[in-house]
Amino acid sequence: MSDSTLSQSDSSEETVASTGGVGAMGSGTEGSGTEGNGTEGGGPKGNESDDGAVDAGGASGMTTLPGSTLSESATPDPTTPNPTAPDVANQRRSGDPSASATSFLSARNLRPRMIRWRRQLARVNAFEPILKSEDDATIRKRSLALRYRAMAGEKLSTLLPEGYALCREAGRRALSMRHYDVQIVGGISLFEGHVAEMQTGEGKTLTATLPLYLHSLVGKGAHLATVNDYLARRDAEWMTPLFDMLGVSVGIIQTEDDQGARRKSYSCAITYGTAKEFGFDFLRDRLLLRAQNRMQTEMLGGGDGGFSDSGDQVVMRGMHFCLVDEADSILIDEARTPLIIGSLEDTVRDQIVESYRWASEHAPSFEIDEHFEIDNETKKIELTARGRGRVRALPKSDLVRTMGLVDLYEYIERAVKVHREFLLNRQYVIRPSEKDPNVDEIVIVDEFTGRLAEGRKWRDGIHQAIESKEGIEISVPTGQAARITVQDLFLRYPHLAGMTGTAATSASEMRRIYRTPVVRVPTNRPPQRKQLPPKVFGTLESKFQAIAEEVRDVHATGRPVLIGTRSIDKSVLLSNLLKEMGIEHEVLNANNVEREAEIVAAAGGLGRVTVATNMAGRGTDIKLADEVESLGGMHVICTELHDAARIDRQLIGRCGRQGDRGSYRQYLSLDDDILKGGLGVPKSEKMKARGAANTGSADRLANMFTRAQRKVERKHFRDRMVLMHHEKERKKMQREIGQDPYLDTPD
Ligand SMILES: Nc1ncnc2c1ncn2[C@@H]1O[C@H](COP(=O)(O)OP(=O)(O)OP(=O)(O)O)[C@@H](O)[C@H]1O
């Protein structure tokens, strides 16, 4: 490898250095029994760079797990270097995502959490022979027993070894996939609230089953958030046989689902969906609770247990644990994206108002003991079987009829309570509203002082039930547009973890914002991806000409070639050059996404050439044709640096999957956009002029591009931090004046 080796290197060099400070990550709870990031005590702060900004460019603060030395044995020795691994140090320096921890992870680096994880792994492995000898029914029984223990309050970390071993056994039986040791360790890190960086093709889907299963045991739901409906469905359906074997239900949220379907999916032990849908459901639920004036008492999904098919019950049961797939794109790139929904629909509002009226009208006919009972302690009114029968038999308007029965029982119970216990001129008075004297309103009488408690309202729909009893206007809020950012949404989960192929460059940001330290999970098989020295040209034209020539040369050997471009224009430009050379190829860009899966699936075939713009992070595996492996695997050409090194790494990760052979090369030119962002316009113009005049090699300038990329990354990071600060201040202010920051949106 030449000295001028280009890379996302500078940052990676820091990775190595600061990974020596692996322990920096471990300042959270290191003792055993750590459960999720909720108890992590929060990660330490990101590294401050000279200019005071957090180092976004470097992977500082990354923890790297013991490498492929995590052999499939009960007591792996992470210190053994892997003799078959290629030049790992060079790869690491070069920012190759596959760089495994093997060579630099000495015993000295082994931090307590790693030692703990290895111990946990040994415990998981110890269960294996026992479980293997048991039949399916016994495996299921064990799983049920675990659930009882979890529900009874036993710590999940104690249950982890058996839980993960059960999951692994179920995977082996139901899917013919046995979780590798590295996947088990990755799963442990996820359970403890980390973002696990796993290379593409290393099996994130299977790894996810581990923390999802374990967290689901407590019965509060475990969510997997991914980027689109297709992946949510695909992954859920793929993993369902495994969960079935363990007696765990799986729900899938799809955009077109109605409220009833959503509620059912959320009531499952594990729910797969997109971040967007989770956000919208959160907002819709919140609007509904506010309309029913139940917000303060019922924290979202605190749940009153009732399920119905009407829109009058929240759909989520709570936000307990969420595993975010493609964490870098969801938690970082999409972090500031606001999810906005309109107001509560008029029909839902009318339905609520009408139900209050209906309940108030019929409540007096319900008799104590016969139709309802009063709990002495809680003073709660509960319908008897006869009472419920009566509710079913009562006449109802169309609007009321569409309300679920469970909801109607609740409306009646509330109305009965109000008729019995809330008396006019004792607990409340009626007087003309200050805002509009033509409208009457209920004002609470403070039971201690006897004074009017201006502006206060009873909760849980009591206030509305009284309004309805007195025949005055029912104050169901009209509902306003509601809004939440992706970041706020995920910060609401007490237990959060993530998986990604490329988190290294966002490590400090992840930790700082979400308190989810990033850990790099080594590949199961030693990586064999080779980085070829980068090439730098004066102009785009000369660069593309050279790229086309390289494609021709590699193509002649029969190896498949994948070329990533930054824009549709450039993909077309390259496509034309290839056409001129008579090289058959496919172009994958926004103009033909419908064929994406097909094109990507075929991209690993003998002699295939594929030109692609920013490929979606994942979706379809590029499987190499058998004969390709012996020829040297796939060759990837990166035609330009992206603003975020992560995107480059995503492309690079397309070759050399799961220990396959492969190679990649970075092409650069002095008129690349990254220089404008990183060096500023005047300097980049100078470089451009220099490039136009110079026809020789400029390979020695490769590092300048990497530095420019890091500058751009830092700038984006700083912008995100400033925005986050403003948002935080806004929310704080809104709370102080009694507003709901999600519902009372300023825009
Ligand atoms: N433990 C295992 N045993 C056998 N096959 C496995 C195992 N883990 C993963 N695989 C296989 O590896 C392939 C990649 O898995 P998966 O799609 O989950 O990877 P990924 O990490 O999500 O990659 P990408 O980011 O590209 O989607 C799948 O074909 C899967 O069958």
The ligand as an SDF file (V2000), in Angstrom:
LIG
                    3D

 31 33  0  0  0  0  0  0  0  0999 V2000
  -25.5240  -16.7510   12.2590 N   0  0  0  0  0  0  0  0  0  0  0  0
  -25.7400  -16.8820   10.9530 C   0  0  0  0  0  0  0  0  0  0  0  0
  -25.7630  -18.0880   10.3680 N   0  0  0  0  0  0  0  0  0  0  0  0
  -25.9800  -18.2180    9.0240 C   0  0  0  0  0  0  0  0  0  0  0  0
  -26.2180  -17.1820    8.1960 N   0  0  0  0  0  0  0  0  0  0  0  0
  -26.2220  -15.9590    8.7170 C   0  0  0  0  0  0  0  0  0  0  0  0
  -25.9900  -15.7340   10.1180 C   0  0  0  0  0  0  0  0  0  0  0  0
  -26.0520  -14.4220   10.3360 N   0  0  0  0  0  0  0  0  0  0  0  0
  -26.3180  -13.8400    9.1480 C   0  0  0  0  0  0  0  0  0  0  0  0
  -26.4200  -14.7540    8.1710 N   0  0  0  0  0  0  0  0  0  0  0  0
  -26.6890  -14.4760    6.7490 C   0  0  0  0  0  0  0  0  0  0  0  0
  -26.0290  -13.2870    6.3980 O   0  0  0  0  0  0  0  0  0  0  0  0
  -26.7630  -12.5580    5.4280 C   0  0  0  0  0  0  0  0  0  0  0  0
  -26.8280  -11.1030    5.7730 C   0  0  0  0  0  0  0  0  0  0  0  0
  -27.7060  -10.8910    6.8520 O   0  0  0  0  0  0  0  0  0  0  0  0
  -28.4210   -9.4870    7.0580 P   0  0  0  0  0  0  0  0  0  0  0  0
  -29.1720   -9.0880    5.8550 O   0  0  0  0  0  0  0  0  0  0  0  0
  -29.1300   -9.5100    8.3450 O   0  0  0  0  0  0  0  0  0  0  0  0
  -27.1190   -8.6060    7.1700 O   0  0  0  0  0  0  0  0  0  0  0  0
  -27.0000   -7.1120    7.5340 P   0  0  0  0  0  0  0  0  0  0  0  0
  -25.9390   -6.9920    8.5420 O   0  0  0  0  0  0  0  0  0  0  0  0
  -28.3180   -6.5480    7.8880 O   0  0  0  0  0  0  0  0  0  0  0  0
  -26.4850   -6.5390    6.1690 O   0  0  0  0  0  0  0  0  0  0  0  0
  -26.9940   -5.2290    5.4050 P   0  0  0  0  0  0  0  0  0  0  0  0
  -26.5640   -4.0940    6.2750 O   0  0  0  0  0  0  0  0  0  0  0  0
  -26.3550   -5.2400    4.0910 O   0  0  0  0  0  0  0  0  0  0  0  0
  -28.4620   -5.4420    5.2980 O   0  0  0  0  0  0  0  0  0  0  0  0
  -28.1190  -13.2090    5.3160 C   0  0  0  0  0  0  0  0  0  0  0  0
  -28.2190  -13.8670    4.1010 O   0  0  0  0  0  0  0  0  0  0  0  0
  -28.1480  -14.1950    6.4670 C   0  0  0  0  0  0  0  0  0  0  0  0
  -28.8340  -15.3390    6.1000 O   0  0  0  0  0  0  0  0  0  0  0  0
  1  2  1  0
  2  3  1  0
  2  7  2  0
  3  4  2  0
  4  5  1  0
  5  6  2  0
  6  7  1  0
  6 10  1  0
  7  8  1  0
  8  9  2  0
  9 10  1  0
 10 11  1  0
 11 12  1  0
 11 30  1  0
 12 13  1  0
 13 14  1  0
 13 28  1  0
 14 15  1  0
 15 16  1  0
 16 17  2  0
 16 18  1  0
 16 19  1  0
 19 20  1  0
 20 21  2  0
 20 22  1  0
 20 23  1  0
 23 24  1  0
 24 25  2  0
 24 26  1  0
 24 27  1  0
 28 29  1  0
 28 30  1  0
 30 31  1  0
M  END
$$$$
